[in-house]
Amino acid sequence: MLYKECNICLLPAQLLVKKLLSSFQPCKATSDDLGRAVSGESILLNEESLERELDIAIEQENYVEAARIRDRIRVLHMDSEASVLAANARFYNAFRIGDLASMQNLWAKGDNVCCVHPGSSGISGYELVMRSWEYVWVDYEFPLEIELRDVQVHVRGEIGYVTCVELVKTKGSSWGRQFATNVFERVDGHWLISVHHASPVDL
């Protein structure tokens, strides 16, 4: 069972894995100065805005302002929970628009990564996981509609994970609902996804 609807299978799990092998929103984690909940998307937008401001300050040779903005970006990156939420938002943005290049850049490289699409067995190894996304998306029209609910983030050292309920709607179908766990590891200062596990749940 993949992401179209909870009760519709594109291919049985075993066939999907065999084909792959043969072919080769409110968030409680952080808040703003007023104590309001902040989503991964808002953190990501803030980071992107700061990076644009930094580029402008450098172009204008305003190095005092550039240093100030760089410090703000550094503080944002040092906030592990905010950084994991931003990485999670990037993952769902790539998912929503079917951007394989972005998806490839968001995952840790190696044999240890694992992806469990709804109703399928686990797929391990970077190359097979990337092929699985291509295969899942083959019949989709983008962008998809994706909503996240009950988002929780936890960080322990170099590992962070996000749990959420993801609602995914493809064109011409009803909403599919999955409980998802996304595990991230910090590699060279960047949070990369190493496990995505989505299990269908009743609407």
C-alpha positions in Angstrom: 0.0 0.0 0.0 1.6 3.2 -1.1 0.6 6.9 -0.6 -2.5 7.2 -2.8 -5.1 6.0 -0.3 -4.9 3.8 2.8 -6.9 1.0 1.1 -5.4 1.1 -2.5 -2.3 -0.8 -3.5 -0.3 0.2 -6.5 1.6 -3.1 -6.2 1.9 -5.7 -3.4 4.9 -5.0 -1.1 6.8 -8.1 -2.3 6.4 -7.2 -5.9 7.6 -3.7 -5.3 10.7 -4.9 -3.5 11.4 -7.6 -6.1 11.0 -5.1 -8.9 13.4 -2.7 -7.1 16.0 -5.4 -6.5 15.7 -6.9 -10.0 16.2 -3.5 -11.6 19.7 -3.2 -10.4 0.9 20.9 12.3 1.3 22.3 15.3 4.6 21.4 16.8 5.3 21.2 20.5 9.1 21.2 20.1 9.9 24.9 19.9 8.2 28.3 20.1 8.7 31.9 19.2 9.4 34.8 21.6 5.6 34.9 22.4 5.4 31.2 23.3 3.5 30.3 20.1 4.2 27.0 18.5 6.5 27.1 15.5 6.3 24.6 12.6 9.2 23.1 10.6 8.0 25.1 7.6 8.3 28.4 9.4 11.8 27.5 10.6 12.8 26.6 7.1 11.4 29.9 5.7 13.2 31.9 8.4 16.5 30.1 7.5 16.0 30.8 3.8 15.1 34.4 4.5 18.2 34.9 6.6 20.4 33.3 3.8 18.9 35.7 1.2 19.6 38.6 3.6 23.2 37.4 4.0 23.7 37.3 0.3 22.4 40.8 -0.1 24.6 42.1 2.7 27.7 40.5 1.2 26.8 41.9 -2.3 26.5 45.4 -0.7 29.8 44.8 1.1 28.0 45.5 4.4 30.2 43.1 6.4 28.9 44.2 9.8 25.4 43.2 8.8 26.6 40.1 7.2 28.4 39.0 10.4 25.2 39.7 12.4 23.1 37.6 10.0 25.7 34.8 10.0 25.5 34.7 13.8 21.7 34.4 13.6 22.0 31.5 11.2 24.6 29.8 13.4 22.3 30.1 16.4 19.4 28.6 14.3 21.7 25.7 13.3 22.8 25.2 16.9 19.2 24.7 18.0 19.1 21.0 17.3 15.3 20.6 17.5 14.7 23.5 15.1 17.3 22.1 12.7 15.7 18.7 12.7 12.3 20.2 12.1 13.7 22.2 9.2 15.2 19.0 7.8 11.8 17.3 8.2 10.2 20.2 6.3 12.7 19.9 3.5 11.9 16.2 3.2 8.2 16.8 2.9 8.7 19.6 0.5 10.7 17.3 -1.8 8.0 14.6 -1.3 5.2 17.1 -2.2 6.7 18.2 -5.5 8.4 14.9 -6.5 11.9 16.5 -6.5 14.2 13.5 -6.7 17.4 15.6 -6.8 16.4 17.3 -3.5 15.3 14.0 -2.0 18.8 12.5 -2.9 20.5 15.4 -1.1 18.4 15.0 2.0 19.3 11.4 2.8 22.4 10.0 4.5 24.5 8.0 2.1 25.2 4.3 2.9 23.7 0.9 3.4 22.3 1.7 6.8 19.5 4.0 5.5 16.0 2.4 5.4 12.6 3.4 3.9 9.3 1.7 4.7 6.6 3.0 2.4 3.0 2.3 3.6 2.2 -1.4 3.3 5.6 -2.4 2.0 8.6 -4.1 3.4 11.7 -2.1 4.4 14.0 -1.1 1.7 17.6 -0.7 2.8 20.6 1.0 1.1 20.8 4.5 -0.3 20.5 3.5 -4.0 17.5 1.2 -3.5 15.7 3.9 -1.3 16.2 6.5 -4.1 14.8 4.0 -6.7 11.9 3.4 -4.4 10.9 7.1 -4.5 11.1 7.1 -8.3 8.9 4.1 -8.4 6.4 5.4 -5.8 6.1 8.7 -7.8 5.8 7.2 -11.3 2.0 7.7 -11.6 1.7 10.9 -9.5 0.8 14.4 -10.7 2.6 17.0 -8.7 2.3 18.8 -6.5 0.7 16.5 -4.0 -1.3 17.8 -1.0 0.5 17.0 2.2 -0.6 18.0 5.7 1.3 17.1 8.9 -0.4 16.8 12.3 0.7 15.9 15.8 4.4 16.7 15.0 6.8 15.8 17.8 10.6 16.1 17.6 13.3 14.5 19.9 17.0 15.0 19.7 19.7 12.9 21.5 23.2 13.9 20.5 23.8 13.3 16.8 20.5 11.5 16.3 17.0 13.2 16.1 13.7 11.9 15.1 10.3 13.3 14.2 7.0 11.5 14.6 3.9 12.9 12.9 0.6 12.0 11.2 1.0 12.7 7.5 -2.1 13.2 5.3 -1.3 12.7 1.7 -3.7 13.4 -1.2 -2.9 12.7 -4.8 -4.9 14.1 -7.7 -8.2 12.4 -8.1 -8.0 10.4 -4.8 -9.1 10.8 -1.2 -6.7 11.5 1.6 -4.4 8.7 2.8 -3.3 8.9 6.4 0.0 7.5 7.8 1.8 7.6 11.1 5.4 8.4 10.1 8.7 8.3 11.9 11.6 10.1 10.4 15.0 9.5 11.9 17.8 12.0 11.2 21.5 11.9 11.8 23.9 14.8 12.0 26.6 14.4 9.3 29.2 17.2 9.0 26.9 19.6 10.7 23.8 18.8 8.5 20.8 16.8 9.6 20.2 14.0 7.0 17.4 11.5 7.0 18.4 7.9 7.6 15.0 6.3 8.2 11.5 7.0 6.9 8.8 4.7 8.1 5.1 5.4 7.2 2.4 3.0 8.4 -1.3 3.5 7.3 -3.8 4.4 9.9 -7.6 4.9 9.8 -8.9 8.3 8.9 
